[in-house]
Amino acid sequence: MKKILILSYFFPPGNFTASERSYSWARSFKRFGFYPVVVTRNWHFKAAGYGDLAQDSGTEIISEFHDGYEIHFLPYKMDWLDKAYRRWGNTKLNKVYLLFFFFYSFLELPFLFCLSPFYRSMLRFSRQKIKSDNIGHCIISAAPFNQFKVGARLKKTFKNLHLIADYRDDWTTNDLHLKSRLSRLLDRYTSYFEKRWLSFFDFFVSVSQPYVDKIARLIKRPGFVSSNGFVAENYKDVSNVGSEEDFTICYSGSLAQRQPVEIFLEGVKKLVDHTSGSVRFKVRFIGLEEQLTAWNRVKEYIKGYESYFDLMPKISKADCVRLQQRAHVLLLIKYEGMTGVPGSKMYEYLALKKPVLLCPGDNDILEHTMRKSGQGIFVRSSDECFTTLKQLYADFLSGSRMSQDLDLSYINSFNRDVIAKDLVDLINKNC
């Protein structure tokens, strides 16, 4: 069986969606002829959100050997950017941190191994494993995108090493968030390193065809789609958890600037006003509390209607799945002015097989996927949202079940075990 090195900053027990992608490869590749050797950071600490990652963890390498794969957790020592975040990042001096981030990024890219103890140890350990285990393939899952420099340096040492870059999101071509002039300047500078480092890779994968097209135009390397998906075992014990007593709509995860959540919120407010406030209705935003900008945005818009909303902190994956299962409807929101952005929650919703309200619709990947799965309910405006919510609520009061014509075969095509096989096929074909 051929060994494959997987470099991924995120990996369980880190409670982050990004961990699931590399974890699914570790679990599944053995069935398709590869033995994964995973290298990640030390995760033996409590991380409730991304802000908690800026801390030292571990003092020695911890190695775990499982059925068909192994994991090596490297000690993590904070760099100067981590220390700056801990000092200023979540305070009124956040702008000081952002200014430090801007200037530090200019130094970090060319001098990564001088400035970052973690990436230095990742490079050193990876070299040892490739040499001792005669490893011929390496896949690097980003973000953080600095890991790609580790791959480029490995290729200089091991000329026959086959490198695969995994973009969970695009890097300098990313326009998910509105960018300042300084951010655009930094992107132009960073794109030089992206093109340089990726020139050492055999090919790359990303989660949608528009992402692949954007990245390929920049780095001039072959690219293929390897979509996100769901880990089926995360959802096997939730079918009988029951439903909330009040009609509940659930949204989980990040809320980007480009997502017009106000259209949905306005529809909810119209429903409350229509019922003179007597509606048994709850909207639950899971994980919003850690997103200060998004939290303030929603909080400001729902003034006077707070009792109908639950703005929650980040919780464990298992608890999140249970709350989603107890909801009557799940919520998706399009990304304004963008194409090919699925968001990881869409795949969780596929696994749960529950009705999904897409408000507003995107005429793109979200709508196409939810229409094909048979789960989608599509609205375009706050008035349409109000009308749809009013009908859904009336059905709830009458005890009517929402009819769904699910395409289970299509839904199962997003099982991460299935996607892992497709990725192995790409590796065998292109390396």
C-alpha positions as CSV (number, residue, x, y, z in Angstrom):
1,M,0.0,0.0,0.0
2,K,1.4,3.4,-1.0
3,K,1.8,6.0,1.7
4,I,0.5,9.5,1.3
5,L,1.4,12.5,3.5
6,I,-1.5,14.7,4.5
7,L,-0.5,18.2,5.8
8,S,-3.5,19.8,7.4
9,Y,-3.5,22.5,10.1
10,F,-7.1,21.5,10.9
11,F,-7.9,18.0,12.1
12,P,-10.0,16.3,14.9
13,P,-10.3,16.8,17.8
14,G,-10.3,20.4,16.6
15,N,-14.0,21.3,16.5
16,F,-13.9,23.0,13.1
17,T,-15.7,22.2,9.8
18,A,-12.3,22.3,8.0
19,S,-11.2,19.3,10.1
20,E,-13.7,17.0,8.5
21,R,-12.2,17.2,5.0
22,S,-8.8,15.8,5.9
23,Y,-10.3,13.4,8.5
24,S,-12.4,11.8,5.8
25,W,-9.3,11.2,3.7
26,A,-7.5,9.6,6.6
27,R,-10.4,7.3,7.3
28,S,-11.2,6.4,3.7
29,F,-8.0,6.3,1.6
30,K,-7.0,2.9,2.9
31,R,-9.8,1.3,0.9
32,F,-8.4,2.7,-2.3
33,G,-4.7,1.8,-2.0
34,F,-3.2,4.7,0.1
35,Y,-2.0,4.7,3.7
36,P,-2.4,8.3,5.1
37,V,0.3,9.8,7.3
38,V,-1.4,13.0,8.8
39,V,0.7,15.9,10.1
40,T,-1.3,18.6,12.0
41,R,-0.9,20.9,15.0
42,N,-1.4,19.9,18.6
43,W,-5.2,19.9,19.3
44,H,-5.1,18.8,22.9
45,F,-6.7,22.0,24.3
46,K,-10.2,23.5,24.3
47,A,-10.9,25.7,21.2
48,A,-14.3,27.2,21.2
49,G,-13.6,29.4,18.2
50,Y,-10.9,30.6,15.8
51,G,-9.6,33.2,18.3
52,D,-8.6,30.3,20.7
53,L,-6.1,29.0,18.2
54,A,-3.6,31.7,19.1
55,Q,-2.0,29.8,22.0
56,D,0.8,27.5,22.7
57,S,-0.2,23.8,22.9
58,G,1.9,20.7,23.4
59,T,5.6,20.3,24.2
60,E,6.4,17.2,22.2
61,I,5.1,15.3,19.2
62,I,2.2,13.0,19.9
63,S,1.7,10.1,17.4
64,E,-1.4,8.1,17.1
65,F,-1.8,4.9,15.0
66,H,-5.2,3.9,13.8
67,D,-6.6,1.2,11.6
68,G,-5.2,2.3,8.2
69,Y,-3.7,5.7,9.0
70,E,-1.6,7.5,11.5
71,I,-1.6,11.1,12.9
72,H,1.3,13.2,14.2
73,F,0.3,16.2,16.4
74,L,3.1,18.7,16.4
75,P,3.6,21.1,19.3
76,Y,2.3,24.6,18.5
77,K,4.2,27.7,19.6
78,M,2.8,31.1,19.0
79,D,4.4,33.4,16.5
80,W,4.4,37.2,16.7
81,L,1.0,37.4,14.9
82,D,-0.6,35.1,17.4
83,K,0.8,37.2,20.2
84,A,-0.5,40.4,18.6
85,Y,-4.0,38.9,18.3
86,R,-4.0,37.9,21.9
87,R,-3.1,41.4,22.9
88,W,-5.2,43.5,20.5
89,G,-7.4,41.2,18.3
90,N,-10.5,41.1,20.4
91,T,-10.3,44.5,22.0
92,K,-11.0,48.1,21.2
93,L,-7.5,48.2,19.8
94,N,-8.4,45.8,17.0
95,K,-7.3,48.3,14.4
96,V,-3.8,48.1,15.9
97,Y,-3.9,44.4,15.3
98,L,-5.1,44.8,11.7
99,L,-2.3,47.2,11.0
100,F,0.2,44.8,12.5
101,F,-1.3,42.0,10.5
102,F,-0.8,44.0,7.3
103,F,2.8,44.7,7.8
104,Y,3.6,41.3,9.4
105,S,2.1,39.6,6.3
106,F,4.7,41.3,4.0
107,L,7.5,39.8,6.1
108,E,5.9,36.4,6.8
109,L,5.6,35.2,3.2
110,P,9.3,35.4,2.3
111,F,10.5,34.6,5.8
112,L,8.0,32.1,6.9
113,F,10.4,29.5,8.4
114,C,12.3,32.2,10.3
115,L,9.1,33.7,11.8
116,S,6.9,30.6,12.4
117,P,8.1,27.8,14.8
118,F,5.2,25.7,13.7
119,Y,5.8,25.7,10.0
120,R,9.5,25.2,10.6
121,S,8.7,22.0,12.6
122,M,6.1,20.9,10.0
123,L,8.8,21.1,7.3
124,R,11.4,19.3,9.4
125,F,9.1,16.5,10.5
126,S,7.7,16.0,6.9
127,R,11.1,15.7,5.5
128,Q,11.9,13.0,8.0
129,K,8.7,11.1,7.3
130,I,9.1,11.2,3.5
131,K,12.6,9.9,3.8
132,S,12.0,7.2,6.4
133,D,8.7,6.0,5.0
134,N,9.5,6.4,1.3
135,I,6.4,8.6,0.7
136,G,5.8,9.5,-2.9
137,H,2.6,11.7,-2.6
138,C,1.6,14.6,-0.5
139,I,-1.7,16.5,-0.3
140,I,-1.8,19.9,1.5
141,S,-5.2,21.2,2.7
142,A,-5.4,24.9,3.1
143,A,-6.2,27.4,4.7
144,P,-3.8,28.3,6.2
145,F,-2.3,28.8,2.8
146,N,1.3,29.2,4.2
147,Q,1.3,25.4,4.2
148,F,1.8,25.6,0.5
149,K,5.3,26.9,1.1
150,V,6.1,23.8,3.1
151,G,5.1,21.8,0.0
152,A,7.2,23.9,-2.3
153,R,10.2,23.4,-0.1
154,L,9.6,19.6,0.2
155,K,9.5,19.4,-3.6
156,K,13.0,21.1,-3.8
157,T,14.3,18.3,-1.6
158,F,12.4,15.4,-3.0
159,K,12.2,15.8,-6.8
160,N,10.0,12.8,-7.3
161,L,7.4,13.8,-4.7
162,H,3.9,14.3,-6.2
163,L,2.2,17.4,-4.6
164,I,-1.6,18.1,-4.6
165,A,-3.0,21.4,-3.3
166,D,-6.4,21.4,-1.7
167,Y,-8.1,24.8,-1.7
168,R,-11.0,24.6,0.7
169,D,-11.5,28.3,-0.3
170,D,-9.6,30.3,-2.8
171,W,-6.8,32.5,-1.5
172,T,-5.8,35.8,-3.2
173,T,-8.8,35.5,-5.6
174,N,-11.2,35.3,-2.8
175,D,-13.9,38.0,-2.8
176,L,-16.2,36.5,-0.1
177,H,-15.6,39.6,2.1
178,L,-15.6,43.2,1.1
179,K,-12.0,44.4,0.9
180,S,-10.2,47.6,1.7
181,R,-7.5,49.2,-0.5
182,L,-4.9,47.8,1.9
183,S,-6.4,44.3,1.6
184,R,-6.4,44.5,-2.2
185,L,-2.8,45.7,-2.1
186,L,-1.8,42.8,0.1
187,D,-3.6,40.3,-2.2
188,R,-1.6,41.6,-5.2
189,Y,1.6,41.1,-3.2
190,T,0.6,37.7,-1.9
191,S,-0.5,36.4,-5.3
192,Y,3.2,36.5,-6.4
193,F,4.0,33.9,-3.7
194,E,0.8,31.9,-4.4
195,K,1.9,31.5,-8.1
196,R,5.5,30.8,-7.1
197,W,4.7,28.1,-4.5
198,L,1.9,26.4,-6.5
199,S,4.2,26.0,-9.5
200,F,5.7,23.1,-7.7
201,F,2.4,21.2,-7.4
202,D,1.1,18.6,-9.9
203,F,-2.5,19.8,-9.6
204,F,-5.0,21.3,-7.3
205,V,-8.6,20.7,-6.2
206,S,-11.2,23.0,-4.9
207,V,-14.9,22.8,-3.9
208,S,-16.7,24.2,-7.0
209,Q,-16.0,24.8,-10.6
210,P,-16.0,28.6,-10.4
211,Y,-13.4,28.3,-7.6
212,V,-11.3,26.0,-9.8
213,D,-11.6,28.4,-12.8
214,K,-10.5,31.4,-10.8
215,I,-7.5,29.7,-9.2
216,A,-6.4,28.1,-12.4
217,R,-6.3,31.4,-14.2
218,L,-3.9,32.7,-11.6
219,I,-1.6,29.8,-10.9
220,K,-1.6,28.2,-14.3
221,R,-1.9,24.7,-12.9
222,P,-4.4,21.9,-13.7
223,G,-7.4,22.0,-11.4
224,F,-10.4,19.8,-10.5
225,V,-13.5,19.9,-8.4
226,S,-13.5,17.9,-5.1
227,S,-16.6,19.1,-3.4
228,N,-17.2,19.3,0.3
229,G,-19.6,16.8,1.9
230,F,-20.8,15.2,5.1
231,V,-19.5,12.5,7.4
232,A,-22.5,10.1,7.5
233,E,-21.7,8.8,11.0
234,N,-22.2,12.3,12.5
235,Y,-25.9,12.0,11.6
236,K,-26.8,8.4,12.3
237,D,-28.1,8.8,15.9
238,V,-30.3,11.9,15.4
239,S,-33.3,10.7,13.5
240,N,-35.4,10.2,16.7
241,V,-34.5,13.3,18.7
242,G,-37.9,14.9,18.1
243,S,-38.8,18.5,17.2
244,E,-38.9,21.7,19.1
245,E,-42.3,22.7,20.6
246,D,-42.2,26.1,18.8
247,F,-41.8,26.3,15.0
248,T,-38.0,26.7,14.7
249,I,-35.7,27.7,11.8
250,C,-32.0,27.1,12.3
251,Y,-28.9,28.6,10.7
252,S,-25.4,27.4,11.7
253,G,-21.9,28.7,11.1
254,S,-20.5,31.9,9.6
255,L,-22.5,34.8,8.2
256,A,-20.5,36.7,5.6
257,Q,-20.8,40.4,4.7
258,R,-22.1,39.4,1.3
259,Q,-25.0,37.3,2.6
260,P,-28.2,39.5,2.7
261,V,-29.6,38.1,5.9
262,E,-31.8,41.2,6.2
263,I,-34.3,39.8,3.6
264,F,-35.0,36.8,5.8
265,L,-35.0,38.9,9.0
266,E,-37.5,41.3,7.5
267,G,-39.8,38.4,6.5
268,V,-39.7,37.1,10.1
269,K,-40.6,40.5,11.5
270,K,-43.5,40.7,9.1
271,L,-44.8,37.4,10.3
272,V,-44.6,38.5,13.9
273,D,-46.4,41.7,13.1
274,H,-49.0,39.8,11.2
275,T,-49.8,37.6,14.2
276,S,-49.7,40.6,16.6
277,G,-46.7,38.9,18.4
278,S,-48.6,35.7,19.3
279,V,-46.6,33.5,17.0
280,R,-44.9,30.4,18.5
281,F,-41.8,30.9,16.4
282,K,-38.0,30.9,17.0
283,V,-35.0,31.6,14.8
284,R,-31.8,30.0,16.0
285,F,-28.4,31.3,14.8
286,I,-25.7,28.8,16.0
287,G,-22.2,30.1,16.4
288,L,-23.1,33.8,15.7
289,E,-21.9,35.0,19.1
290,E,-18.2,34.5,18.1
291,Q,-18.7,36.6,14.9
292,L,-18.7,40.1,16.3
293,T,-19.5,42.0,13.1
294,A,-22.3,39.6,12.1
295,W,-23.7,39.4,15.6
296,N,-23.9,43.2,15.8
297,R,-25.5,43.3,12.3
298,V,-28.2,40.9,13.2
299,K,-28.7,42.3,16.7
300,E,-29.3,45.8,15.4
301,Y,-31.8,44.6,12.8
302,I,-34.0,42.6,15.2
303,K,-34.4,45.3,17.8
304,G,-37.8,44.9,19.3
305,Y,-38.1,41.3,18.1
306,E,-35.3,39.8,20.3
307,S,-37.6,37.2,21.9
308,Y,-38.1,35.4,18.6
309,F,-34.3,34.9,18.1
310,D,-31.6,32.9,19.7
311,L,-28.1,34.1,18.9
312,M,-25.9,31.3,20.2
313,P,-22.2,30.7,20.7
314,K,-20.2,28.0,18.9
315,I,-21.1,24.5,20.3
316,S,-19.8,21.0,19.7
317,K,-20.5,19.3,16.3
318,A,-22.8,16.7,18.0
319,D,-24.9,19.4,19.8
320,C,-25.1,21.4,16.6
321,V,-26.4,18.4,14.7
322,R,-29.0,17.7,17.4
323,L,-30.3,21.2,17.3
324,Q,-30.5,21.2,13.5
325,Q,-32.4,18.0,13.6
326,R,-34.9,19.4,16.1
327,A,-35.6,22.4,13.9
328,H,-38.5,22.3,11.4
329,V,-36.6,24.2,8.7
330,L,-33.0,25.0,8.0
331,L,-31.8,28.3,6.5
332,L,-29.4,29.0,3.6
333,I,-28.6,32.5,2.4
334,K,-27.0,33.3,-1.0
335,Y,-23.7,35.1,-1.4
336,E,-24.5,38.4,-3.2
337,G,-22.6,39.0,-6.5
338,M,-20.7,35.7,-6.3
339,T,-20.9,32.3,-8.0
340,G,-19.9,28.9,-7.0
341,V,-19.9,29.5,-3.2
342,P,-21.6,26.5,-1.5
343,G,-20.6,27.1,2.1
344,S,-20.0,24.0,4.3
345,K,-23.4,24.1,6.0
346,M,-25.2,23.1,2.8
347,Y,-23.6,19.7,3.0
348,E,-24.7,19.3,6.7
349,Y,-28.2,20.1,5.5
350,L,-28.1,17.5,2.8
351,A,-27.1,14.9,5.5
352,L,-30.1,15.9,7.7
353,K,-32.6,15.6,4.8
354,K,-34.7,18.3,6.2
355,P,-36.6,21.2,4.4
356,V,-34.2,24.0,3.6
357,L,-35.4,27.6,3.1
358,L,-33.1,29.4,0.6
359,C,-33.6,33.1,1.2
360,P,-32.9,34.7,-1.1
361,G,-32.2,32.2,-3.8
362,D,-29.0,32.4,-5.8
363,N,-29.8,30.8,-9.2
364,D,-26.5,29.0,-8.6
365,I,-24.9,26.2,-6.7
366,L,-27.1,26.5,-3.6
367,E,-30.3,26.6,-5.5
368,H,-29.2,23.9,-8.0
369,T,-28.2,21.5,-5.2
370,M,-31.2,22.0,-3.0
371,R,-33.6,21.7,-6.0
372,K,-31.9,18.5,-7.1
373,S,-31.9,17.0,-3.6
374,G,-35.6,17.7,-3.2
375,Q,-35.2,19.8,0.0
376,G,-35.4,23.4,-1.2
377,I,-37.9,26.1,-0.5
378,F,-37.0,29.2,-2.6
379,V,-37.9,32.8,-2.1
380,R,-36.5,36.0,-3.6
381,S,-37.7,38.9,-1.4
382,S,-38.9,39.7,2.1
383,D,-42.5,39.6,1.0
384,E,-42.1,36.2,-0.5
385,C,-40.3,35.1,2.6
386,F,-43.2,36.4,4.8
387,T,-45.8,34.5,2.6
388,T,-43.8,31.3,2.7
389,L,-43.2,31.5,6.5
390,K,-46.9,32.2,7.1
391,Q,-47.8,29.0,5.2
392,L,-45.1,27.0,6.9
393,Y,-46.3,28.2,10.3
394,A,-49.9,27.4,9.4
395,D,-48.9,23.9,8.4
396,F,-47.0,23.5,11.7
397,L,-50.1,24.6,13.7
398,S,-52.3,22.2,11.8
399,G,-49.9,19.3,12.3
400,S,-49.3,18.9,8.5
401,R,-45.9,17.4,7.4
402,M,-44.0,19.2,4.7
403,S,-43.9,16.9,1.6
404,Q,-40.4,16.2,0.2
405,D,-39.4,14.2,-2.9
406,L,-35.9,13.5,-1.8
407,D,-33.3,12.1,-4.3
408,L,-31.4,9.9,-1.8
409,S,-28.9,8.8,-4.5
410,Y,-27.9,12.4,-5.2
411,I,-27.7,13.2,-1.5
412,N,-25.4,10.2,-0.9
413,S,-23.0,11.4,-3.6
414,F,-21.9,14.0,-1.1
415,N,-20.9,11.4,1.5
416,R,-17.3,12.2,2.2
417,D,-16.3,8.6,1.7
418,V,-17.6,8.8,-1.9
419,I,-15.8,12.0,-2.5
420,A,-12.6,10.5,-1.0
421,K,-12.6,7.8,-3.7
422,D,-13.1,10.4,-6.4
423,L,-10.0,12.2,-5.1
424,V,-7.9,9.1,-5.1
425,D,-8.9,8.5,-8.7
426,L,-7.7,12.0,-9.5
427,I,-4.4,11.3,-7.8
428,N,-3.9,8.1,-9.7
429,K,-4.7,9.7,-13.0
430,N,-2.7,12.9,-12.7
431,C,0.4,11.9,-10.7
